[in-house]
């Protein structure tokens, strides 16, 4: 029963927080070689998980990441191949070659087609 409750708690937490707006993307300090994830818990969780978070993933926890850019998703998938089974991405924002979010005619982010 605990196995079912933990993912449910994660989903409730994401729902309560309202997700992170797609505009809150990876922040980098000027001329910093290491990205700063402090203001985006999803990126911190994805790219720099704690040992406890890795342990929960090893036990089967899946984290749903919402509103990240396609480049952030690609980076995570290539850097953390051993953790792919613990990741799910929704609302992925498409970007141009420079990494800027693509916008539609209404000024909304263009999202990756989920195929659902």
PAKE-368458 format. One line per 8 residues: their letters; for each residue z, y, x of C-alpha. Coordinates in nm, 4 decimals. Each point is the difference from the previous one (the first is absolute). Layout:
% residues N
A	Z Y X  ... .
% end
This chain:
% residues 116
XXXXXXXX	0.0000 0.0000 0.0000  0.0733 0.2407 0.2866  -0.3582 -0.0436 0.1207  -0.1262 0.1382 -0.3300  0.2462 0.2863 -0.0113  -0.0770 0.1443 0.3442  -0.3712 0.0705 -0.0610  0.0933 0.1362 -0.3409 .
XXXXXXXX	0.2465 0.2416 0.1628  -0.2745 0.1151 0.2362  -0.2349 0.0684 -0.2915  0.2719 0.1848 -0.1896  0.0742 0.2120 0.3070  -0.3677 0.0905 0.0391  -0.0219 0.0865 -0.3701  0.3139 0.2143 0.0103 .
XXXXXXXX	-0.1172 0.1872 0.3044  -0.3323 0.0606 -0.1680  -0.1813 -0.1174 0.3112  -0.1014 0.2338 0.2746  -0.2806 0.2424 -0.0788  -0.3217 -0.0746 0.1824  0.0214 0.3482 0.1504  0.3108 -0.1091 0.1901 .
XXXXXXXX	-0.2019 -0.1828 0.2617  0.0746 -0.0748 0.3624  0.1464 0.3071 0.1649  -0.0560 0.0432 0.3697  0.1761 0.2388 0.2311  -0.2477 0.2174 0.1884  -0.1123 -0.1811 0.3136  0.2377 -0.2879 -0.0697 .
XXXXXXXX	-0.1245 -0.3441 0.0965  0.2380 -0.1721 -0.2442  -0.0375 0.0689 -0.3731  0.3017 0.1313 -0.1900  0.0813 -0.2005 -0.3129  0.3328 0.1606 -0.0883  -0.1260 0.1780 -0.3127  -0.1884 -0.2977 -0.1431 .
XXXXXXXX	0.2134 -0.3078 -0.0594  -0.3055 -0.2138 -0.0780  -0.1629 0.0656 0.3364  0.3281 -0.0483 0.1818  0.0546 -0.3282 -0.1853  -0.3554 -0.1136 0.0656  -0.0346 0.0996 0.3641  0.3600 -0.0119 0.1288 .
XXXXXXXX	0.1969 -0.2488 -0.2121  0.3636 -0.0632 0.0800  0.1156 -0.3467 0.1023  0.1534 -0.0418 -0.3447  -0.3291 0.0891 -0.1680  -0.1853 -0.2490 0.2217  0.2550 -0.2674 -0.0916  -0.0536 0.0654 -0.3723 .
XXXXXXXX	-0.3771 -0.0233 0.0529  0.0479 -0.3326 0.1797  0.1903 -0.1202 -0.3086  -0.2960 0.0904 -0.2233  0.0518 0.3638 -0.1001  -0.3226 0.1872 -0.0749  -0.0053 0.3797 0.0173  -0.2462 0.1961 -0.2138 .
XXXXXXXX	-0.1278 0.3116 0.1777  -0.1506 0.2697 -0.2219  -0.2102 0.3034 0.0907  -0.0624 -0.0675 0.3692  -0.3385 0.0830 0.1499  -0.2634 -0.2596 0.0806  0.0451 0.0758 0.3718  0.3766 -0.0566 -0.0207 .
XXXXXXXX	-0.0580 -0.3324 -0.1757  -0.2611 -0.1081 0.2567  0.2355 0.0933 0.2833  0.2896 -0.1948 -0.1505  -0.2149 -0.3069 -0.0625  -0.1331 -0.0022 0.3556  0.3357 0.0719 0.1688  0.2182 -0.2268 -0.2146 .
XXXXXXXX	-0.2162 -0.3044 -0.0741  0.3056 -0.2288 -0.0031  0.1422 0.1996 -0.2951  -0.3110 0.0165 -0.2226  0.1487 -0.2454 -0.2532  0.2834 0.2506 -0.0605  -0.2242 0.2977 -0.0762  -0.1737 0.1137 -0.3166 .
XXXXXXXX	-0.1913 0.3277 -0.0235  -0.0803 0.1912 -0.3188  -0.1367 0.3480 -0.0578  -0.1574 0.0104 0.3459  -0.1498 0.3445 0.0660  -0.3499 -0.0011 0.1497  -0.0512 0.2343 0.2960  -0.2951 0.1462 0.1872 .
XXXXXXXX	-0.0782 -0.0553 0.3692  0.2590 0.2603 0.1037  0.2716 -0.1591 -0.2159  0.0048 0.2683 -0.2710  0.0430 -0.1341 -0.3556  -0.3209 -0.0169 -0.2026  0.0157 0.1947 -0.3259  -0.1958 -0.0529 -0.3199 .
XXXXXXXX	-0.1620 0.2698 -0.2162  0.3345 0.0615 -0.1741  0.1955 0.0557 0.3218  0.1719 -0.3399 -0.0145  0.0249 -0.2462 0.2869  -0.2702 -0.2678 0.0098  0.1815 -0.3335 -0.0119  -0.1251 -0.3311 0.1320 .
XXXX	-0.1351 -0.2248 -0.2747  0.2612 -0.2735 -0.0415  -0.2509 -0.2355 -0.1596  0.2403 -0.0834 -0.2842 .
% end
